[in-house]
Amino acid sequence: MFHFLSKLSFSAKTIIGVALIEICAFTALILTETAIVRDTNQSLYEESTREISELFTSSITNAVITFDIAEVESAITQFMQRETVLSVSVMADDDRVMASQTVAALSEYEYLFDVQVPIIVDQQSFGWVELTYDMAIIHENSNLAKLLGFQIAIGGLLLVAFFSYMLGRYLTCRIRALSKSVESIAKGDLNSEVKVTGHDEISQFASLLESMRKELVEAKLDMTRSQENLALQVENKTKELQQALTLSEKSKQREADVFAILGHEIRTPVSIIMMELESRESINLNRIRSNVEHTLSLIDDMSLVARAGSGRDLNIDIVNLSELFSGLVTSYRQQAYAQGIRLVDQLDLDEIKVKSSDKALRQIVSNLLRNAIVHSQCKTLSISADLHRINRSTARLEVSVTDDGSGIIPELQARVFDSFTRGNDKTVGTGIGLSVCKELVTNMGGELVLESDGKTGSRFYFTLLLEIEEADDSLSTPELSSVEHSVLEGLSVLVVEDNLTIQLLTKKMLESKGASVVTASNGDEGLHKTKLHSFDLILSDLMMPVMDGAEMIKTLRSMDVDCLMIGVTAATIGGERDQLLKAGADLVLAKPLKIDSVEAFLLSQSVKIISS
């Protein structure tokens, strides 16, 4: 039964359900109504028959009192003509039957009603009248009413069924529309809008469904945007990884090229030195010195490249530009001549001294000249340097190095100042000279510029604003040559160096200037000897076992040791200089140690030495 009902449509279920409800309701109504009608009619009929019976009794009372039997029978005969009267009997007080008439076969009648009316006159009983009535008409009327009720019920049922059908179609039509919308949403079609009509429960459900559809549309859009963003991020990350991989591969190759370049450039002068030393016939000390200076210059270049962009402070000196440029031109003229190049100089510097970095200026001009001699393939190389006084305290230095070689192609000009970038000739040079020049000129407040059409030569030039050093004889610093004795003479010096060869050579160099020298092989040993002796000057290496130079100097300063301390290091590429200065060193010099640099520093600190 329930399986059958489950297969029916909502409309059919609605019709059947309403029909069953109506059938039950109409049946109960008809049965109740029939019973009420029957009971009511029966009560009315019984009351009516009693009244008629009493009237009949009243009409024959006189005849009964007078025992007029004929009149009684005549009255009975007339009364029996009523359709529903079946039997009339008049009984005397002594139970004698005065008159009686009865319809034959009373047993054929199903519904009978007996009435007994007493005959009383002046409170004296003279007998009674017994009457029998036919009640069939009451039941016939009840059955007729029942039939009519069922007919009305069937009509009402059909009418209700019709309206139920229409209601079912109306409801199912809206439900089917909602079902299609749900099915579309389930399949992913979110473009069809769910129609909302009315304010009933189905409309509320449709409204909720439309809200859900809109939320799904928004969620789908968000998901689409998220997927697009994710795809874009994945694509970007993939590109970044590919670029990083490419950059890593290029970096590895560049690193290999750098080490190959440095190996070649360092090995070449070292090989020359070794060959000179192994030559027993004659040793060219000038050639050895030149190659040593070339190697040290390369190390200085590497130091600047390693610290590019760090804004490294430059040591400011009193520089005689005329002497500086003249010396450089003289030193490179022979090298240019050996390459078949004519070096032309145009120097207009006078004898003006300026405040600048002597080492930086030498390194810039040297790199520019050497780079042109090695790479330009020129016939004529020109250097010009002009110093123009702007006011009493400031001058503008303009320097230009020009060659008539093959020029620098435009593709290379964009990266010519990058470290380890070399031109077409891949066998000569480190590729760091121009980047060092660029770094130094920038740190000095200028800009190094390249001009070249890529065919007929190149020109490198820069301009610097320099402070003029006014001559003052009363405050001039004595030159080393004017000092009769070395400032090291008579000083007590502690040399802290772990390399025994350098330790021995440094000791001999200082003792040759008249200093008294004590040596130590590490910082801890240096601390111990400082506690035992008082020194005028301490020279300390940086990298040593047990305790390095920076830690030793820092410890000595914390012990209020105020003698002059010079840090010495061969590691000039990293931050060793700053490390020693931060620890408390007064000066940091690079290896190999030059005695002139030590004497110049001591001369500038003569006041401290005298007071000590």
C-alpha positions in Angstrom: 0.0 0.0 0.0 2.7 2.4 1.0 4.9 1.3 -1.9 2.0 2.1 -4.2 1.5 5.5 -2.6 5.2 6.3 -2.9 5.0 6.0 -6.7 2.2 8.5 -7.0 2.8 12.1 -7.8 2.3 14.9 -5.3 -0.8 16.0 -7.1 -2.4 12.5 -7.0 -1.4 12.1 -3.3 -3.1 15.5 -2.6 -6.3 14.5 -4.4 -6.5 11.1 -2.7 -5.7 12.5 0.7 -8.3 15.3 0.4 -10.8 12.8 -1.0 -10.3 10.4 1.9 -10.7 13.3 4.4 -13.9 14.5 2.7 -15.3 10.9 2.5 -14.8 10.4 6.2 -16.1 13.9 7.0 -19.3 13.5 4.8 -20.0 10.0 6.0 -19.9 11.1 9.6 -22.0 14.1 8.8 -24.6 12.1 6.9 -24.9 9.4 9.5 -25.2 12.0 12.2 -27.7 14.0 10.3 -29.8 10.9 9.4 -29.9 9.9 13.0 -30.9 13.4 14.1 -33.6 13.6 11.5 -35.0 10.2 12.3 -35.1 10.9 16.0 -36.6 14.3 15.5 -39.3 13.0 13.1 -40.0 10.1 15.4 -40.4 12.4 18.4 -42.6 14.8 16.5 -44.7 11.9 15.1 -45.2 10.3 18.5 -46.2 13.7 20.0 -48.6 14.2 17.0 -50.1 10.8 17.4 -50.7 11.4 21.1 -52.4 14.6 20.4 -54.5 13.0 17.7 -55.3 10.1 20.0 -56.3 12.5 22.8 -58.6 14.4 20.4 -60.1 11.1 19.2 -60.6 10.0 22.8 -62.3 13.3 23.6 -64.6 12.9 20.6 -65.9 9.6 21.8 -66.0 10.3 25.6 -69.7 11.1 25.6 -70.5 7.9 23.6 -68.5 5.8 26.0 -70.2 7.3 29.0 -73.6 6.6 27.5 -72.5 3.3 26.1 -73.5 4.3 22.6 -71.6 1.6 20.9 -72.8 2.5 17.5 -71.5 6.0 17.7 -68.2 4.6 19.0 -67.8 2.2 16.2 -68.7 4.9 13.7 -66.0 7.2 15.1 -63.5 4.3 15.1 -64.4 3.6 11.4 -63.8 7.2 10.4 -60.5 7.3 12.4 -59.3 4.1 10.9 -59.3 5.8 7.5 -56.1 7.6 8.5 -53.2 6.0 6.7 -51.0 5.5 9.6 -53.7 4.1 12.0 -53.6 0.3 12.2 -55.7 -0.5 15.2 -58.2 1.2 17.6 -59.7 -0.4 20.7 -62.1 1.2 23.2 -62.0 -0.5 26.6 -64.5 0.0 29.4 -63.5 0.5 33.0 -64.2 -3.2 33.7 -61.9 -4.2 30.8 -64.7 -4.9 28.4 -64.1 -4.1 24.8 -66.7 -1.7 23.7 -65.5 -1.5 20.1 -62.4 -2.5 18.2 -61.1 -2.3 14.6 -57.8 -3.6 13.4 -56.0 -3.8 10.0 -55.4 -7.4 9.2 -51.9 -8.8 9.5 -50.3 -6.4 11.9 -47.3 -8.7 11.9 -46.4 -7.5 8.4 -45.7 -4.0 9.8 -42.1 -3.6 11.1 -42.4 -0.3 12.8 -45.4 0.1 15.2 -46.2 2.7 17.9 -48.8 2.1 20.6 -50.7 4.9 22.4 -53.0 4.4 25.4 -55.3 7.3 26.3 -57.5 7.1 29.5 -61.1 8.3 29.5 -61.6 10.4 32.7 -64.6 12.6 33.5 -64.6 14.5 36.7 -61.7 12.5 37.9 -63.6 9.3 37.4 -62.2 6.7 35.0 -64.7 5.3 32.5 -62.1 3.2 30.5 -59.3 3.9 28.0 -58.6 3.9 24.3 -55.7 1.8 22.8 -54.4 2.9 19.4 -51.6 1.4 17.2 -49.9 3.6 14.5 -47.5 2.7 11.6 -44.0 4.2 12.0 -42.7 3.1 8.6 -43.1 6.6 7.1 -40.6 7.9 9.7 -38.0 5.4 8.5 -38.7 6.1 4.9 -38.2 9.7 5.4 -34.9 9.0 7.2 -33.7 6.8 4.4 -34.7 9.4 1.9 -32.7 12.0 3.9 -29.8 9.6 4.0 -29.9 9.1 0.3 -30.1 12.8 -0.3 -27.2 13.4 2.0 -25.1 10.9 0.2 -26.0 12.5 -3.1 -25.0 15.9 -1.7 -21.8 14.3 -0.3 -20.9 12.8 -3.6 -21.4 16.1 -5.3 -19.3 17.9 -2.7 -16.7 15.2 -3.0 -16.5 15.7 -6.7 -16.3 19.4 -6.2 -13.6 19.1 -3.6 -11.7 16.6 -5.8 -11.8 19.1 -8.6 -10.4 21.9 -6.4 -7.9 19.5 -4.9 -6.8 18.7 -8.4 -6.4 22.3 -9.3 -4.6 23.0 -6.0 -2.4 20.0 -6.6 -1.5 21.3 -10.0 -0.8 24.7 -8.7 1.4 23.4 -5.9 3.1 20.8 -8.0 3.7 23.2 -10.8 5.7 25.5 -8.4 7.4 22.5 -6.8 8.4 21.2 -10.3 9.8 24.6 -11.1 11.8 24.5 -7.9 12.9 20.9 -8.6 14.2 22.0 -12.0 16.0 24.9 -10.4 17.6 22.5 -7.8 18.5 20.1 -10.6 20.1 22.9 -12.6 22.1 24.1 -9.5 23.1 20.5 -8.8 24.5 20.2 -12.4 26.4 23.5 -12.0 24.2 25.7 -14.0 24.0 28.8 -11.8 22.8 31.3 -14.5 19.1 30.5 -14.3 17.4 32.7 -11.7 14.9 31.0 -9.2 11.6 32.8 -9.6 10.0 33.9 -6.3 6.2 34.5 -6.3 3.9 35.0 -3.3 4.7 34.9 0.4 3.8 31.3 1.3 6.2 28.5 2.4 7.0 27.5 -1.1 7.9 31.1 -1.9 10.1 31.2 1.2 11.8 28.1 0.1 12.3 29.5 -3.4 13.7 32.7 -1.8 16.2 30.6 0.2 17.1 28.7 -2.9 17.7 31.9 -4.9 19.9 33.2 -2.0 21.8 30.0 -2.1 22.2 30.2 -5.9 23.6 33.8 -5.5 26.0 32.7 -2.8 27.1 29.8 -5.0 27.6 32.2 -7.9 29.7 34.5 -5.7 31.6 31.5 -4.3 32.2 30.2 -7.9 33.5 33.7 -8.9 35.7 33.8 -5.8 37.0 30.3 -6.5 37.6 31.2 -10.2 39.5 34.3 -9.1 41.4 32.3 -6.5 42.3 29.7 -9.1 43.4 32.4 -11.5 45.5 34.1 -8.8 46.9 30.7 -7.8 47.7 29.9 -11.4 49.3 33.3 -11.8 51.3 32.8 -8.6 52.4 29.4 -9.7 53.4 30.8 -13.1 55.3 33.6 -11.4 56.9 31.3 -8.9 57.8 29.0 -11.8 59.3 31.9 -13.7 61.2 33.0 -10.6 62.5 29.5 -10.0 63.6 29.3 -13.6 65.2 32.7 -13.4 66.8 31.7 -10.1 68.0 28.4 -11.6 69.4 30.3 -14.7 71.0 32.9 -12.4 72.5 30.1 -10.2 73.9 28.4 -13.3 75.3 31.8 -14.5 76.6 32.5 -11.1 78.4 29.2 -11.0 79.8 29.8 -14.4 80.7 33.3 -13.4 82.4 32.1 -10.2 84.4 29.6 -12.2 85.4 32.4 -14.7 86.3 34.7 -11.8 88.6 32.1 -10.2 90.1 31.4 -13.6 90.7 35.1 -14.1 92.1 35.7 -10.7 94.2 32.5 -10.9 95.7 33.7 -14.2 96.3 37.3 -13.0 97.9 36.3 -9.7 99.9 33.4 -11.1 101.4 35.5 -13.9 103.3 38.0 -11.6 104.1 35.3 -9.1 105.6 33.2 -11.9 107.7 36.1 -13.0 108.9 36.6 -9.5 109.8 32.9 -9.1 111.6 32.9 -12.4 113.6 36.0 -11.4 114.5 34.4 -8.1 115.5 31.1 -9.7 117.7 33.0 -12.2 121.2 32.8 -10.7 122.9 35.0 -13.3 121.0 38.2 -12.5 118.0 39.3 -10.5 116.0 42.3 -11.7 114.7 43.8 -8.5 112.7 46.5 -10.4 110.8 43.7 -12.3 110.1 41.9 -9.0 108.9 45.1 -7.4 106.7 45.9 -10.4 105.0 42.4 -10.3 104.6 42.6 -6.5 102.9 46.0 -6.9 100.7 44.6 -9.6 99.6 41.7 -7.4 99.0 44.0 -4.5 97.0 46.4 -6.7 94.9 43.4 -7.8 94.2 42.5 -4.2 93.2 46.2 -3.5 90.8 46.0 -6.5 89.3 42.8 -5.2 88.8 44.4 -1.7 86.8 47.3 -3.3 84.7 44.9 -5.5 83.9 42.7 -2.5 82.7 45.8 -0.5 81.0 47.5 -3.5 78.2 49.9 -2.4 79.2 49.8 1.2 80.1 53.5 1.2 83.6 52.7 2.5 85.3 55.7 4.0 88.5 56.9 2.2 91.6 58.0 4.0 92.0 61.7 3.3 95.5 63.0 2.6 97.2 66.2 1.5 97.8 65.4 -2.1 100.1 67.2 -4.6 98.2 66.5 -7.8 101.0 67.6 -10.0 103.4 65.1 -8.5 100.8 62.4 -8.4 99.8 62.6 -12.1 103.4 63.2 -13.3 104.5 60.1 -11.5 101.7 58.0 -12.9 102.4 59.2 -16.5 106.0 58.5 -16.1 105.5 55.0 -14.7 103.0 54.0 -17.5 104.8 55.6 -20.4 107.3 52.8 -20.5 104.5 50.2 -20.4 102.7 51.9 -23.2 105.8 52.2 -25.3 106.4 48.5 -24.9 103.0 47.9 -26.5 103.7 50.3 -29.3 101.4 53.0 -27.9 102.3 56.7 -27.6 101.2 58.2 -24.3 100.4 61.9 -24.4 99.7 63.9 -21.3 98.1 67.3 -20.9 98.4 68.3 -17.2 97.3 71.7 -16.0 97.5 71.3 -12.2 100.0 73.9 -10.9 101.5 73.3 -7.5 98.2 73.3 -5.6 97.7 70.8 -2.8 94.2 69.4 -2.1 92.5 67.2 0.5 91.7 63.9 -1.1 92.6 60.2 -1.0 96.0 59.7 -2.6 95.5 56.0 -2.9 92.1 56.2 -4.5 93.2 58.8 -7.1 96.3 56.6 -7.9 94.1 53.5 -8.2 91.5 55.2 -10.5 94.0 56.7 -12.9 96.2 53.6 -12.9 93.3 51.3 -13.7 92.1 53.6 -16.5 95.6 53.8 -18.1 96.3 50.1 -17.7 92.9 49.2 -19.1 93.4 51.3 -22.2 96.9 50.0 -22.8 95.8 46.4 -22.5 92.4 46.4 -24.2 91.9 49.4 -26.5 94.4 48.3 -29.3 95.1 52.0 -29.8 98.1 53.8 -31.2 97.8 57.0 -29.2 96.6 57.3 -25.6 96.0 60.7 -24.0 95.5 61.7 -20.4 94.4 65.2 -19.4 94.0 66.6 -15.9 92.9 70.1 -15.2 92.4 71.8 -11.9 90.2 74.9 -11.9 89.9 77.0 -8.8 86.2 77.8 -8.0 86.9 79.9 -5.0 89.6 80.3 -2.3 88.8 76.9 -0.7 87.4 74.7 -3.5 88.7 73.5 -6.9 87.3 71.3 -9.6 89.4 68.4 -10.9 88.6 67.2 -14.5 90.4 64.0 -15.6 90.0 62.4 -19.0 91.6 59.3 -20.5 91.1 59.0 -24.3 92.3 56.3 -26.8 92.0 56.0 -30.6 91.5 52.2 -30.5 88.6 50.1 -31.7 86.1 51.5 -29.2 83.5 49.7 -27.0 80.5 48.2 -28.7 77.1 49.5 -27.4 76.1 46.1 -26.1 79.1 46.1 -23.8 78.8 49.7 -22.7 75.7 48.9 -20.6 77.7 46.5 -18.4 81.3 47.7 -18.8 81.4 48.9 -15.2 80.1 45.5 -13.8 82.6 43.4 -11.9 84.5 40.7 -13.9 83.1 42.0 -17.2 85.7 41.9 -20.0 85.6 42.8 -23.7 86.2 40.7 -26.7 89.7 39.8 -25.5 89.0 37.2 -22.9 92.6 36.3 -22.1 93.8 39.5 -20.6 92.7 41.4 -17.5 90.5 40.7 -14.5 87.4 42.7 -15.6 87.3 44.5 -12.3 89.4 47.6 -13.0 86.6 49.7 -14.4 84.1 48.6 -11.6 86.7 49.7 -9.0 87.1 53.0 -10.7 83.4 53.5 -10.8 83.1 52.6 -7.1 86.0 55.0 -6.0 84.8 57.9 -8.1 81.3 57.5 -6.7 82.6 57.4 -3.1 84.6 60.6 -3.8 81.4 62.4 -4.9 81.9 62.2 -8.7 80.7 60.1 -11.6 82.8 58.1 -14.1 81.4 58.4 -17.6 82.1 56.5 -20.8 81.9 57.9 -24.3 82.3 55.7 -27.3 80.7 55.2 -30.7 81.9 51.6 -30.8 84.2 52.2 -33.8 86.8 55.0 -33.2 88.1 54.9 -29.7 86.8 55.5 -26.2 86.9 58.3 -23.6 86.6 57.9 -19.8 86.2 61.0 -17.8 85.2 62.2 -14.3 85.0 65.4 -12.3 85.6 65.9 -8.6 85.1 68.8 -6.3 88.1 69.0 -3.9 89.0 71.1 -0.9 92.2 73.2 -1.4 94.8 72.9 1.3 96.2 76.4 1.9 99.9 76.6 2.6 100.8 77.6 6.1 104.5 77.3 7.0 103.9 77.7 10.7 101.6 74.7 10.8 103.1 72.5 8.1 103.9 69.0 8.9 107.6 68.1 8.5 108.3 65.6 5.7 110.1 62.4 6.5 113.1 63.5 4.5 113.5 66.5 6.7 113.6 64.5 9.9 117.2 63.7 10.8 116.4 60.5 12.6 113.6 58.0 12.2 110.7 58.5 14.5 111.0 54.8 15.4 114.4 55.3 17.0 114.3 54.5 20.7 110.7 53.3 20.7 109.7 50.1 22.4 107.5 48.1 19.9 105.5 44.8 20.4 105.0 42.8 17.2 102.2 40.2 17.5 102.4 37.9 14.4 101.8 34.1 14.1 103.8 33.8 10.8 107.4 33.4 12.0 108.9 34.6 8.7 106.8 37.8 8.6 107.5 38.2 12.4 111.3 38.1 11.8 111.2 40.4 8.7 109.1 43.0 10.6 111.4 42.8 13.6 114.5 43.4 11.4 112.8 46.3 9.5 111.9 48.0 12.8 115.2 47.4 14.4 116.9 48.9 11.3 115.1 52.2 12.3 116.4 52.0 15.8 113.4 50.5 17.6 113.5 48.0 20.4 111.3 45.1 19.4 109.5 42.3 21.4 107.6 39.6 19.5 104.6 37.4 20.3 103.0 34.6 18.3 99.3 35.2 19.2 97.0 37.6 21.0 97.1 35.7 24.3 100.9 35.8 24.4 100.8 39.5 23.4 98.5 40.3 26.4 100.9 38.5 28.7 103.9 40.5 27.5 101.9 43.7 27.7 101.3 43.1 31.4 105.1 42.6 31.9 106.3 45.5 29.8 105.2 48.9 28.7 105.3 49.6 24.9 105.2 52.8 22.9 103.7 51.0 19.8 101.9 47.7 19.2 101.8 46.1 15.7 99.3 43.2 15.6 98.1 40.8 12.9 94.4 40.1 12.8 94.0 36.4 12.2 96.0 34.3 14.7 95.4 31.2 16.8 94.3 31.1 20.4 93.3 34.8 20.4 93.1 37.1 17.3 94.4 40.6 17.0 90.9 42.3 17.3 90.2 40.5 20.6 93.6 41.3 22.0 93.3 45.0 21.1 89.8 45.2 22.6 91.0 43.6 25.8 94.0 46.0 26.0 91.7 49.0 25.6 89.5 47.7 28.3 92.6 47.5 30.5 93.2 51.3 29.8 96.3 50.6 27.7 96.6 53.8 25.8 99.7 53.3 23.6 99.5 53.5 19.8 98.2 50.3 18.2 98.4 49.5 14.5 96.5 46.6 13.1 98.1 44.7 10.2 96.2 42.3 7.9 96.5 40.5 4.6 92.8 40.0 4.5 91.7 43.3 2.9 88.7 42.0 0.9 86.3 41.6 3.8 85.5 43.8 6.8 88.8 43.2 8.7 89.8 46.9 8.7 86.5 47.9 10.3 86.8 45.0 12.8 90.2 46.2 14.0 89.2 49.9 14.1 86.1 49.0 16.1 88.2 47.0 18.6 90.3 50.1 19.2 93.2 50.2 16.7 94.5 53.6 15.8 95.4 52.6 12.2 95.0 49.5 10.0 97.7 48.8 7.4 97.7 46.1 4.7 100.4 43.5 4.3 103.2 43.7 3.2 103.9 46.3 5.9 105.7 49.4 4.6 108.0 51.1 7.1 107.3 54.5 5.5 103.6 54.1 6.3 104.4 53.4 10.0 106.8 56.3 10.2 104.3 58.7 8.5 101.6 57.7 11.1 104.0 58.0 14.0 105.1 61.4 12.7 101.4 62.5 12.7 101.0 61.2 16.2 104.3 62.8 17.5 102.5 64.6 20.3 101.3 61.3 21.8 104.7 59.8 21.5 106.4 62.7 23.2 103.8 62.7 26.0 104.3 59.0 26.5 
